[in-house]
Amino acid sequence: MSLLFTNDRRGQYPDSWYAATAAPPGPYAPLRGEARADVCVIGAGFTGLSAALHLAQRGLRVVVVDAHRVGFGASGRNGGQVHSGQRLDQIALERMMGDGDAARLWHLAEDAKALLARLIADHAIACDYRPGVVHALRRAGDVAADHAYAEKLRLDYEYDLVEPLTRDEMRALVGSPVYHGGSVDWGAGHLHPLALVFGLARAAVAAGAVIHEMSHVHHIAHGAKPVVRTDTGRVVCDHVVLATNGYLCGLERGIGARVLPINNFIVATEPLGARAAQVLAKDVAVADSNFVVNYFRMTPDGRLLFGGGESYGDRFPTDIAATVRKPMAQVFPQLADVRIDHAWGGTLAITMTRLPHFARPAANILSASGYSGHGVALAVLAGRLMADAMAGQAEGFDLMARLPTPRFPGGGALRTPLMGLAMRWFSMRDRLGI
């Protein structure tokens, strides 16, 4: 069975707090028969809908196809954190890409946050954006380097929105005994990701794009006029945008060798009432320094959204709530008895370097994926960069395409079990505090 359908009922959003608190647009009719378009976009998440919006605003005929509903995949299930920079820090990027490209990558990531803010404002998207993302450190020995990095951003990149936190300041902000300090980025933020996707879908349709839900793509025929074949029809087009992320499902094997789907899990507790102040003293999001990251924030109705745990096979665990409760109770022992009202999983995509994979499988096919947990702003930017590239303005896309994303070892049959072994090793290091 395709990964698209392994863990979900077709067309039904998961039992997430997001799905319970946002009204979907549409529904949009499945593709029937043949459609013609300047651009066919495969995938109706952040990347695909941003591409559709920006392409339609340029006057192009755009058809979007998705196997489920808009925002059904990782775009509508993630932690909702809008980070600064790329997935790797600027020190690593300077070593990897040189100072010039590293600086351009930083500014491109700043453009991503600005684009997101502009789209939210221009299209009146009610997605509850709030500033502040905390980097919480599990090891005392990491604090000095984290604070030095904040100073580097101030001096080398003129970015002065990162506030260093001592152990006591972290404890005052985050009510957990496990963190030794860190920092808070006031230029980053958090939002309701599914509401953002729904807003992008409405904006794309208003600009002239056509969306077909429940339209599973099973083949792309390359050529001067690519043909995108679904289970009930086909789209004949001039260009294709691949915006499938973890749900590529064999459509382009060259991309699949570099982009690996993995699963991540989130819970939403019951409303905490007065106990909420014991968890977070301010309305910020938190991501910690574990290799398998724990991330959390409060919802406007006073619930804790907590993400933790990963899996590397096709299937989600049978009890997602129990899977996530373990790391949540380690971080917040005072919530060991709290009721969990929603528990859901999602499939995202990672690369070997944790940097996104931008590629041209053919001259008229563009792809962006593998955001590695850093995709809320960058995926929206990726859609615009692909629209720009189709208009002959490919500088941003080409810069992202230069990021190294080597093939995973082991080939198609062995890469998932090998990655699972590696991740279990790093998870053990997290538990031991190494």
C-alpha positions as CSV (number, residue, x, y, z in Angstrom):
1,M,0.0,0.0,0.0
2,S,1.3,3.5,-0.8
3,L,2.5,5.6,2.1
4,L,-0.2,8.0,1.2
5,F,-2.8,5.6,2.5
6,T,-1.0,3.5,5.1
7,N,-1.9,5.4,8.2
8,D,-4.9,7.5,7.1
9,R,-8.4,7.1,5.8
10,R,-8.6,8.8,2.4
11,G,-9.9,12.3,2.5
12,Q,-10.3,12.4,6.3
13,Y,-8.0,14.7,8.4
14,P,-6.4,13.1,11.4
15,D,-7.7,13.6,14.9
16,S,-5.5,16.7,15.5
17,W,-6.2,19.8,17.5
18,Y,-5.6,21.6,14.2
19,A,-8.3,19.8,12.3
20,A,-10.7,20.4,15.3
21,T,-10.2,24.1,15.2
22,A,-10.0,25.1,11.5
23,A,-12.7,25.1,8.8
24,P,-11.3,23.6,5.6
25,P,-12.0,25.3,2.2
26,G,-13.7,23.4,-0.6
27,P,-14.1,20.5,-0.9
28,Y,-12.6,20.7,-4.4
29,A,-13.8,18.2,-6.9
30,P,-11.5,15.3,-8.0
31,L,-9.9,15.5,-11.4
32,R,-12.1,13.8,-14.1
33,G,-10.8,13.2,-17.6
34,E,-8.2,15.5,-19.2
35,A,-7.2,19.0,-18.0
36,R,-4.7,21.3,-19.6
37,A,-2.5,23.8,-17.8
38,D,0.6,25.8,-18.0
39,V,1.7,24.3,-14.7
40,C,0.5,21.2,-12.9
41,V,1.3,21.3,-9.1
42,I,1.4,17.9,-7.4
43,G,0.7,18.3,-3.7
44,A,-1.5,20.8,-1.9
45,G,0.7,21.7,1.1
46,F,2.8,24.8,1.9
47,T,5.1,24.3,-1.1
48,G,2.4,23.4,-3.7
49,L,-0.1,26.0,-2.7
50,S,2.5,28.8,-2.5
51,A,3.7,27.8,-5.9
52,A,0.1,27.8,-7.2
53,L,-0.7,31.2,-5.7
54,H,2.4,32.9,-7.1
55,L,2.1,31.2,-10.5
56,A,-1.6,32.2,-10.8
57,Q,-0.8,35.7,-9.8
58,R,1.6,35.8,-12.9
59,G,-1.4,34.9,-15.1
60,L,-0.6,31.2,-15.7
61,R,-3.1,28.4,-15.8
62,V,-2.4,26.3,-12.7
63,V,-3.9,23.0,-11.8
64,V,-3.2,21.5,-8.3
65,V,-3.8,17.8,-7.6
66,D,-3.6,16.1,-4.3
67,A,-4.3,12.5,-3.3
68,H,-6.2,13.7,-0.2
69,R,-7.4,17.1,0.9
70,V,-5.5,20.4,1.0
71,G,-3.1,20.5,4.0
72,F,-3.5,16.8,4.6
73,G,0.2,16.0,4.9
74,A,3.0,17.4,7.0
75,S,2.0,21.0,6.3
76,G,-1.2,20.6,8.3
77,R,0.2,18.4,11.1
78,N,3.5,19.9,12.2
79,G,4.5,21.9,15.3
80,G,3.8,25.2,13.7
81,Q,7.2,26.7,14.5
82,V,8.6,29.4,12.1
83,H,12.4,29.3,12.5
84,S,15.1,31.7,11.5
85,G,17.9,30.6,9.1
86,Q,18.3,27.2,7.6
87,R,18.2,23.8,9.3
88,L,22.0,24.0,9.9
89,D,23.4,27.0,11.6
90,Q,25.5,29.7,9.9
91,I,28.8,28.3,11.2
92,A,28.1,25.0,9.5
93,L,26.9,26.7,6.3
94,E,30.0,28.9,6.1
95,R,32.2,25.8,6.3
96,M,30.1,24.0,3.7
97,M,29.2,26.8,1.3
98,G,31.7,29.6,1.9
99,D,30.9,32.9,3.5
100,G,29.2,34.4,0.5
101,D,26.6,31.7,-0.1
102,A,26.1,31.3,3.6
103,A,25.2,34.9,3.9
104,R,22.8,34.6,0.9
105,L,21.2,31.6,2.5
106,W,20.7,33.6,5.7
107,H,19.0,36.4,3.8
108,L,16.9,34.0,1.8
109,A,15.6,32.5,5.1
110,E,14.8,36.0,6.4
111,D,12.9,36.6,3.1
112,A,11.0,33.4,3.9
113,K,9.7,34.9,7.2
114,A,8.9,38.2,5.6
115,L,7.0,36.4,2.7
116,L,5.0,34.5,5.3
117,A,4.1,37.6,7.2
118,R,3.1,39.4,4.0
119,L,0.9,36.5,2.8
120,I,-0.8,36.3,6.2
121,A,-1.5,40.0,6.0
122,D,-2.4,40.3,2.3
123,H,-4.9,37.4,2.4
124,A,-6.2,37.9,6.0
125,I,-5.2,34.4,7.0
126,A,-6.3,33.9,10.6
127,C,-3.5,31.5,11.7
128,D,-2.7,33.0,15.1
129,Y,0.9,33.9,14.5
130,R,2.9,34.8,17.7
131,P,6.6,35.7,18.1
132,G,9.2,33.8,20.0
133,V,10.9,30.4,19.6
134,V,13.1,29.1,22.5
135,H,16.1,26.9,21.9
136,A,16.3,24.9,25.1
137,L,19.5,23.0,25.9
138,R,19.6,19.6,27.6
139,R,23.4,19.8,28.3
140,A,25.1,22.5,30.4
141,G,28.2,22.3,28.2
142,D,26.3,23.6,25.2
143,V,25.2,26.9,26.8
144,A,28.4,28.9,26.1
145,A,28.4,28.0,22.4
146,D,24.7,28.8,22.1
147,H,25.2,32.3,23.5
148,A,28.3,32.8,21.4
149,Y,26.3,32.0,18.3
150,A,23.7,34.6,19.2
151,E,26.6,37.1,19.4
152,K,27.8,35.9,16.0
153,L,24.4,36.5,14.4
154,R,24.5,40.0,15.9
155,L,28.0,40.9,14.7
156,D,28.2,39.1,11.3
157,Y,24.5,39.1,10.2
158,E,23.2,42.2,12.0
159,Y,20.5,40.0,13.6
160,D,19.9,41.1,17.2
161,L,16.7,39.4,18.0
162,V,18.2,36.4,19.8
163,E,18.1,36.8,23.6
164,P,20.5,34.5,25.5
165,L,19.0,32.7,28.6
166,T,20.9,31.5,31.6
167,R,19.8,28.4,33.5
168,D,17.7,30.5,35.9
169,E,16.2,32.5,33.1
170,M,15.3,29.4,31.2
171,R,13.7,27.8,34.3
172,A,11.6,31.0,34.8
173,L,10.4,30.8,31.2
174,V,10.0,27.0,30.8
175,G,8.8,25.1,33.8
176,S,11.0,22.1,33.3
177,P,13.9,20.7,35.3
178,V,15.8,19.3,32.3
179,Y,17.0,22.5,30.6
180,H,20.3,24.3,31.5
181,G,19.9,27.5,29.5
182,G,19.6,28.5,25.8
183,S,18.1,31.4,23.9
184,V,14.9,32.8,22.6
185,D,14.6,34.1,19.0
186,W,12.1,36.9,19.0
187,G,12.3,37.1,15.2
188,A,11.0,33.6,14.9
189,G,7.5,32.6,15.8
190,H,4.7,30.0,15.8
191,L,1.3,29.6,14.3
192,H,-1.7,27.3,13.4
193,P,-0.2,25.5,10.4
194,L,-3.4,23.9,9.1
195,A,-5.2,27.3,9.2
196,L,-2.2,28.7,7.2
197,V,-2.6,26.0,4.6
198,F,-6.3,26.6,4.3
199,G,-5.7,30.3,3.8
200,L,-3.1,29.7,1.1
201,A,-5.6,27.4,-0.7
202,R,-8.3,30.0,-0.6
203,A,-5.8,32.7,-1.9
204,A,-4.6,30.4,-4.7
205,V,-8.2,29.7,-5.9
206,A,-9.0,33.4,-5.7
207,A,-6.0,34.1,-7.9
208,G,-7.3,31.6,-10.5
209,A,-5.7,28.3,-9.6
210,V,-7.8,25.1,-9.9
211,I,-7.5,22.6,-7.1
212,H,-8.5,18.9,-7.4
213,E,-8.6,16.9,-4.2
214,M,-8.8,13.1,-4.0
215,S,-6.7,12.9,-7.1
216,H,-3.8,10.4,-6.6
217,V,-0.9,10.9,-9.0
218,H,0.7,7.6,-10.0
219,H,2.8,8.6,-12.9
220,I,4.5,11.5,-14.6
221,A,5.3,11.2,-18.3
222,H,8.3,13.4,-19.1
223,G,8.5,15.3,-22.3
224,A,8.0,18.7,-23.9
225,K,4.4,18.5,-22.6
226,P,4.6,16.4,-19.4
227,V,1.5,14.4,-18.6
228,V,0.5,13.9,-15.0
229,R,-1.7,10.8,-14.6
230,T,-4.0,10.3,-11.7
231,D,-6.4,7.5,-10.9
232,T,-9.3,9.3,-12.6
233,G,-7.7,11.6,-15.2
234,R,-4.7,13.4,-16.4
235,V,-3.2,16.8,-16.7
236,V,-1.3,17.8,-19.9
237,C,1.0,20.8,-19.1
238,D,4.1,22.7,-19.9
239,H,5.7,22.5,-16.4
240,V,5.3,20.4,-13.3
241,V,5.9,21.4,-9.7
242,L,6.7,18.4,-7.4
243,A,5.6,19.4,-3.9
244,T,5.0,16.1,-2.3
245,N,7.8,16.1,0.4
246,G,7.5,12.8,2.3
247,Y,4.8,11.5,0.0
248,L,6.9,11.2,-3.2
249,C,6.0,7.5,-3.4
250,G,8.3,6.6,-6.3
251,L,7.3,9.4,-8.7
252,E,10.9,10.5,-9.2
253,R,13.5,8.0,-8.0
254,G,16.4,10.4,-8.2
255,I,14.7,12.6,-5.6
256,G,13.6,9.6,-3.6
257,A,17.2,8.5,-3.1
258,R,18.0,11.8,-1.3
259,V,14.7,12.5,0.5
260,L,13.6,10.0,3.2
261,P,10.1,9.9,4.7
262,I,10.0,9.6,8.5
263,N,7.1,9.9,11.0
264,N,6.7,12.3,13.9
265,F,4.0,12.5,16.6
266,I,2.2,15.2,18.5
267,V,-0.4,15.4,21.3
268,A,-2.7,18.1,22.6
269,T,-3.6,17.9,26.2
270,E,-6.8,18.9,27.9
271,P,-6.9,22.6,28.7
272,L,-4.5,23.2,31.6
273,G,-6.2,26.2,33.2
274,A,-4.0,27.6,36.0
275,R,-1.4,24.9,35.4
276,A,-0.4,26.4,32.1
277,A,1.7,29.0,33.9
278,Q,3.8,26.2,35.3
279,V,4.7,25.1,31.8
280,L,5.4,28.3,29.9
281,A,5.5,31.7,31.5
282,K,5.2,33.5,28.1
283,D,3.4,32.6,24.8
284,V,6.5,31.2,23.1
285,A,7.3,27.9,21.3
286,V,10.1,25.7,22.4
287,A,12.4,23.3,20.5
288,D,15.1,21.5,22.5
289,S,18.6,20.3,21.7
290,N,17.9,16.5,21.5
291,F,18.8,14.9,18.3
292,V,15.2,13.6,18.2
293,V,13.8,17.0,19.1
294,N,11.1,17.6,21.6
295,Y,9.0,20.7,20.7
296,F,6.0,22.3,22.4
297,R,3.9,25.4,22.9
298,M,0.5,26.4,24.3
299,T,-2.6,26.8,22.3
300,P,-4.9,29.8,22.6
301,D,-7.4,27.6,24.5
302,G,-4.7,26.6,27.1
303,R,-3.6,23.2,25.9
304,L,-0.1,22.0,25.6
305,L,0.9,20.9,22.1
306,F,3.8,18.5,22.6
307,G,5.7,16.8,19.8
308,G,8.1,14.0,20.5
309,G,9.2,10.6,19.1
310,E,9.9,9.5,15.6
311,S,9.5,6.2,13.7
312,Y,11.2,5.1,10.4
313,G,8.9,2.4,9.1
314,D,5.7,2.8,7.2
315,R,3.3,2.6,10.0
316,F,2.5,4.8,13.0
317,P,2.5,3.2,16.5
318,T,-0.9,1.9,17.6
319,D,-0.9,4.2,20.6
320,I,0.4,7.6,19.6
321,A,-0.6,9.2,22.9
322,A,1.5,6.7,24.9
323,T,4.4,7.2,22.5
324,V,4.4,11.0,23.1
325,R,3.5,10.9,26.8
326,K,6.9,9.4,27.6
327,P,9.1,12.4,26.5
328,M,6.4,14.8,27.6
329,A,6.5,13.4,31.2
330,Q,10.3,13.6,31.2
331,V,10.2,17.2,30.2
332,F,7.2,18.1,32.4
333,P,6.9,15.6,35.2
334,Q,4.1,17.8,36.7
335,L,1.9,16.8,33.8
336,A,2.3,13.0,34.1
337,D,-1.4,12.7,34.9
338,V,-2.7,15.1,32.4
339,R,-5.5,14.0,30.0
340,I,-4.6,13.8,26.3
341,D,-7.5,14.9,24.0
342,H,-5.8,14.7,20.6
343,A,-2.9,12.5,19.3
344,W,-1.8,12.4,15.7
345,G,1.2,11.5,13.5
346,G,2.5,12.9,10.3
347,T,5.0,12.0,7.6
348,L,7.7,14.5,6.9
349,A,10.9,14.2,4.9
350,I,14.6,14.5,5.8
351,T,17.8,14.6,3.9
352,M,21.3,13.3,5.0
353,T,22.5,16.9,5.7
354,R,19.1,18.1,7.0
355,L,19.1,20.7,4.3
356,P,16.2,20.9,1.8
357,H,16.6,19.2,-1.6
358,F,15.8,21.5,-4.6
359,A,16.1,19.8,-7.9
360,R,15.2,19.8,-11.6
361,P,14.4,16.2,-12.6
362,A,13.8,17.6,-16.1
363,A,14.1,21.0,-17.7
364,N,10.4,21.6,-17.2
365,I,10.0,19.8,-13.8
366,L,11.0,21.5,-10.5
367,S,11.0,19.9,-7.1
368,A,11.5,21.1,-3.5
369,S,11.3,18.8,-0.5
370,G,13.2,17.4,2.5
371,Y,12.8,20.3,4.9
372,S,13.8,18.2,7.8
373,G,11.5,19.8,10.4
374,H,12.3,23.3,9.3
375,G,9.7,23.8,6.6
376,V,6.9,26.2,7.7
377,A,8.5,29.3,6.2
378,L,11.0,27.7,3.9
379,A,8.4,25.5,2.2
380,V,6.2,28.6,1.5
381,L,9.3,30.3,0.1
382,A,10.1,27.3,-2.0
383,G,6.8,27.6,-3.8
384,R,7.6,31.2,-4.7
385,L,11.2,30.4,-5.8
386,M,9.8,27.8,-8.2
387,A,7.4,30.3,-9.6
388,D,10.2,32.8,-10.0
389,A,12.4,30.1,-11.7
390,M,9.7,29.4,-14.3
391,A,9.6,33.1,-15.0
392,G,13.4,33.1,-15.6
393,Q,14.4,34.4,-12.2
394,A,16.2,31.3,-10.9
395,E,18.8,32.8,-8.6
396,G,17.1,31.8,-5.4
397,F,16.1,28.4,-6.6
398,D,19.6,27.7,-7.9
399,L,21.2,28.8,-4.6
400,M,19.0,26.3,-2.7
401,A,19.8,23.6,-5.3
402,R,23.5,24.0,-4.5
403,L,23.0,22.8,-1.0
404,P,24.5,19.3,-0.7
405,T,21.9,16.5,-0.2
406,P,23.8,13.2,-0.9
407,R,22.0,9.9,-1.4
408,F,21.1,7.9,1.6
409,P,23.2,4.7,2.0
410,G,21.7,1.3,1.4
411,G,19.5,2.0,-1.7
412,G,15.8,1.7,-1.8
413,A,15.6,-1.6,0.2
414,L,18.1,-0.8,3.0
415,R,18.0,3.0,3.6
416,T,15.0,2.9,5.9
417,P,16.3,0.2,8.3
418,L,19.8,1.7,8.3
419,M,18.4,5.1,9.2
420,G,16.2,3.5,11.9
421,L,19.3,1.9,13.5
422,A,21.2,5.3,13.3
423,M,18.2,7.1,14.9
424,R,17.9,4.6,17.7
425,W,21.5,5.1,18.5
426,F,21.1,8.9,18.7
427,S,17.9,8.5,20.7
428,M,19.9,6.4,23.2
429,R,22.5,9.2,23.4
430,D,19.6,11.7,24.1
431,R,18.4,9.5,27.0
432,L,21.9,9.1,28.4
433,G,22.6,12.8,28.1
434,I,25.6,12.3,25.9
